[in-house]
Amino acid sequence: MIALQADLRIAAADAQFGIPAARMGIAYGLQPTEKLVRLVGPARARLMLYTARRYPAAEALAMGLVEQVFAAGDVVRECVDLARTIADNAPLSVQASKFTIEQAQKGAAERDTAGLEAWTRRCMDSADYREGRTAFTEKRRPVFTGR
């Protein structure tokens, strides 16, 4: 269940995933179980929790438990490359996207619409937005500051 707390899950091809709660006599609470159900669906969540079975990386990818699988020797480099790609983007945009994705998973009545509007305004009023537009017209890579 620890991996479910991450925004992105990248695996080595030889990795295995499982939730051994049933073999340990424990139960997980609603929040981590909800995350599991959103990722893999209720039927697979039941199978995972009831059986405590381990799943190879390829199967974890197919069920939506991980987003990408790389050869064991390449996984660290690929993760670093992914982190660099994210870090090169506008920090406010990435933060706004994270907030919006979290809100999109809630019911309409539970969503923080004021927070969503605030993130949109914050991005549109930012120096990063101006830098992004300028860099696009000048056909160069933008240099974002998070402001």
Secondary structure, 3 states (H helix, E strand, C coil): CCHHHCCCCEEECCCEEECCHHHHCCCCCHHHHHHHHHHHCHHHHHHHHHHCCEEEHHHHHHHCCCCEEECCCCHHHHHHHHHHHHHHCCHHHHHHHHHHHHHHCCCHHHCCHHHHHHHHHHHHCCHHHHHHHHHHHCCCCCCCCCC
